Amino acid sequence: MDRIGVNLLSVLDQIRQACSRSGRPAEAVKLLAVSKTFPLECVLQAHAAGQLLFGENRVQELVEKAPLAPPDCEWHLIGHLQRNKVRAALRCAACIQSVDSLALLHRINNIAAELQCRPAILLEVNISGEASKFGLPPEEVEEVVLAARDGQARCQGLMTVAPLAATPAELGKIFAGLRQLRDKVSAQTGCPLPELSMGMSGDFPIAIAEGATIVRIGSAIFGAR
Ligand SMILES: *Cc1c(COP(=O)(O)O)cnc(C)c1O
């Protein structure tokens, strides 16, 4: 097996171990393989090792790779989405994980109605409050969940990107914060919001301990960027 296949199996094994340490079933966590900056060939190698779920952070790269990948691959957009790129994104992505404004939600609903598709979406939350970062402030999440309730897009949960420099203790707080926000907003709105997309190559075991259902992993599978 090639290097990417070996890395993929190792990551899957670490996910299983993290689940087992937290008393969660292994199926509770999905692996999103983040192929950004890597060529289609790397996607094909991961696919050959059994991976079906892939993530890209730029629409341009998504539309270049996704149409050439095997049809059983599912693609998620995980980076900031400009309103003028929504149509292109919805043609390739089954899920937009990076919905970070009411305006973007409305735009996705309108285009999805035109394209007659019902994309999954996650709301990206800036839990740590970093000024430089995309994502809804936690206090605006309830309003956007309510606005999404009867729309064309199906809001399935929340996503966050933790700061690179955070310590394990800080990461634990950030991931627990996203879970608690989900629990609160879900209770307030009656919307289930089952998905929590959190955790990357450097911190996914901590995210799994705090309830992640999707981990987004790039470099641990494909190598350094
Ligand atoms: C690049 C990226 C990842 C994966 O990062 P790694 O550290 O390579 O695992 C996850 N989420 C988002 C939003 C990204 O842009």
PDBQT file of the ligand as one rigid body, heavy atoms in Angstrom, charges set to zero:
ROOT
HETATM    1  C1  LIG A 301      -6.579  22.688   6.103  1.00  0.00    +0.000 C 
HETATM    2  C2  LIG A 301      -7.760  22.548   6.958  1.00  0.00    +0.000 A 
HETATM    3  C3  LIG A 301      -7.929  21.411   7.771  1.00  0.00    +0.000 A 
HETATM    4  C4  LIG A 301      -6.923  20.274   7.862  1.00  0.00    +0.000 C 
HETATM    5  O1  LIG A 301      -5.750  20.708   8.493  1.00  0.00    +0.000 OA
HETATM    6  P1  LIG A 301      -4.559  19.677   8.870  1.00  0.00    +0.000 P 
HETATM    7  O2  LIG A 301      -3.871  20.365   9.971  1.00  0.00    +0.000 OA
HETATM    8  O3  LIG A 301      -3.738  19.543   7.637  1.00  0.00    +0.000 OA
HETATM    9  O4  LIG A 301      -5.187  18.405   9.269  1.00  0.00    +0.000 OA
HETATM   10  C5  LIG A 301      -9.083  21.333   8.536  1.00  0.00    +0.000 A 
HETATM   11  N1  LIG A 301     -10.020  22.299   8.509  1.00  0.00    +0.000 NA
HETATM   12  C6  LIG A 301      -9.894  23.401   7.742  1.00  0.00    +0.000 A 
HETATM   13  C7  LIG A 301     -10.966  24.421   7.762  1.00  0.00    +0.000 C 
HETATM   14  C8  LIG A 301      -8.762  23.558   6.935  1.00  0.00    +0.000 A 
HETATM   15  O5  LIG A 301      -8.646  24.660   6.174  1.00  0.00    +0.000 OA
ENDROOT
TORSDOF 0
